[in-house]
Structures are given as C-alpha cells and as structure tokens.
Amino acid sequence: MSARAADRSEIGQPSPPAETVRTATAPPITGPPSQGGSPSGATDPTAAGWGTAFAAEGSAGELSAQRDAPVGGQAVLEGVMMRGVSNWAVAVRKPTVEQLQEGERSPEEPALGEIAVSTYPLTSVMKRHRWLRLPIVRGVVALGESLVIGFRALEVSANAQLPPEEEQEIPRGVWAGTVVVALALAIVLFFLIPVGLTSLIKGQLGSSFLFWLVEGVVRTTIFLGYLLLLSRLRDLRRVFEYHGAEHKTISCFEAGLPLTPANAQRFSRLHPRCGTSFLLVVMIVAIFVFAPIGLPAWYWLVATRILGVPLIAGISFELIKFAGRNRRRRWVRILMWPGLKLQLLTTREPDLDELEVAIASLQAVLALETPGELSAADLVGVELVA
C-alpha cells in the first residue's frame, strides 16, 4: 500500500477504489414477489440471509420497510453513494460521448450513458476506540465520518461527468477545509443568527423561557425556509430524485425484496433515518438543550451555541437511531411524521433509470458484505444515516 493510500485509511478517508464496474444494461425488472421469485441477475436480500419479506402498505399504496438494515446512503451528481459496514460505493450515470462533445450540460438534462460503479473499503475509527462508541459520542463521530465520505462521493460523481482527460483528484487538505467551512456556515446560519436576532428583543421578552422559545422558533423557521428555497432550485431537481431513489432502494432491501427497479419503485421515497429528518430533530433538541442556560451575557450565549452543537447532534442522532429501530410502534410513527413529511422537500419521485443506478450502488456493497450474516463484532461502531 502506498503512503497516500495508507493516509486515506484514517477515519472517513477511504482507500483507493477496490473495484470499478461499468455496465450499459439494466438488471431484469420484475413485478411484485407474489408474481414470481427473484429474477436472474437481481440481488435477492432474502437469499443473502436478510430474512423474509417484511414491509407494510401505507395509505397511498406505497410500501415501507418495517426494520433497519446496516446500510445508508446519499444522493450525488447523477448517482447515489451507498455505505455498508466495511465498504462504500458510488454508482454514477455517465454522459454519452455525444453529450460530452456538446459541451456543458444543463443540470436538468439527465446523463444517458453507462453506469460507473466504484467501491471503497472503510474502517470506522469507532472500531478501534471503545470510548467513541458511547451514546451521543458515537453520533458525533458517525456524522463526521459521513460528512467526509459524502464530500468524497461528490468528487467521484463530479469527475464522472467530465471527459477522462479533465478528471482531477482534490487534495485531502482541500476536502478537510471544505468540511470545516460547511460546518462553520451551518453553525452561523442555524445557531448564531437565531440567537443574535432574538437578542435584539431580549429586553421586551422579559424572561428566559420566552427567549429560548422565540429563539427556537426563529431557528426552525430559518431551517424550514432554507429547505424550501433548496426545493425550488431547478438545478437540484435530479439530485432530489436520486435522493428518493436512494431511500426506495434501501427500503426495498430492508423489506427483504429482490433489488429490482420495479420492486424499489413500490416503496415510499421517505425514510425514518434520513438526514433531513435528523436536521429537524436537531432544531427541536436545541430548544431543550439551551433552555437551562437562561439569559447570560451575550458572549456566553454565543459560546454555548457553538459548544452545544456536538451535544445536540449526538442526542439527535440517538433519537433518529431509536426511531429507525422502533418504526413499527405507533407512537414512534406519530413522532416521526413531521420529519418524514419534511423529506417531501428534499426528495422527488425517481424514474426506473435512477433506481437502476441506486441499486447498482447497493449491489456493489452487498457483493462485498452480507448484512444478514454479520456478527455482533462486525457491527461494532456501525452507525449509519439513510
């Protein structure tokens, strides 16, 4: 292993791709399992040790999985990243030669070429340090790892949209800086600006209770406005469709049905472990975390809003994880409802071609690991968001 590859084996820094697969044809498409078994060439989770089919039909006629599997993912440019226990993969639809020759392609124009799949090994730092697996702490670490892998997956997908001679590797330091800047902007937008705006009327509020209540409302309003703005950007429409494809594919696998575009299409595009739901939980948890602080001097208010972010993220992660494990309980589904509905802003209904890409990504992970056969030791340190 080269020094560069060894460097990337640290937390969230994947090693070079272990395998790259390109295919121009879709896997066979079948109807519901009741009409036949797993088609030739399609991944069947039940055959892989993941148990029998386990799904429920919603009021809209869509299916939803009733249990969690140790897989997660993220939408990228013209593709999907899927992450398992010890591997992650990116599947991207590449543009055709004709599309590349035409020059710059509109973000709304779909790539029409073959699917490129790259797989990467992954070892979470939580497997090496027991204290990082403590509740709340594990959530912070998992989110940090997810951020790094997510940015790396975006790089892979962006390069796949370029001619081979224009592809480039972004230095590790640049990615680290990007993560830091993204986190800083999020803290400013969702924590410092709300407390600053509320502080302008602190004298009129007259109590710490009203202060943290108004601050929480302002924070949540900014967050909802931010998501609403993103949902209206036409350039992100296809990314949101791939987000829906990622959710449907994971749910299809969690339900134990064969992974085909037709089967995945039957599932809801909303998932209880989605990052969108997680962010809404963060907004709500922040209200209760900051409540006991009261009304100290302005500099303490600012400091607590910065230092409290890891604690809030860790608590929110535990709540999302609990909801995913207990999604069959009625009271959990009621509490999950606002977060699920919020995903209507960040997901769109995918077509069969987009589902094919998401399935190719998950199949690449499943080719290297079998969730149904994993031991408790294998699952140590595995914390995933869909």
Secondary structure, 3 states (H helix, E strand, C coil): CCHHHHHHCCCCCCCCCCEEEEECCCCCCCCCHHHCCCCCCCECCHHHHHCCCCEEECCCCCEEECCCCCCEEEEECCEEEEECCCEEEEEEECCCHHHHHCCCCCCCCCCCCCEEEEEEECCCHHHCCHHHHCCCHHHHHHHHHHHHHHHHHHHHHHHHCCCHHHCCCCCHHHHHHHHHHHHHHHHHHHHHHHHHHHHCCHHHHCCHHHHHHHHHHHHHHHHHHHHHHHHCCHHHHHHHHHHHHHHHHHHHHHCCCCECHHHHHCECCCCCCCHHHHHHHHHHHHHHHHHHHCCCCHHHHHHHHHHCHHHHHHHHHHHHHHHHHCCCCHHHHHHHHHHHHHHHHHCCCCCHHHHHHHHHHHHHHHCCCCHHHCCCCCCCCCCCCC
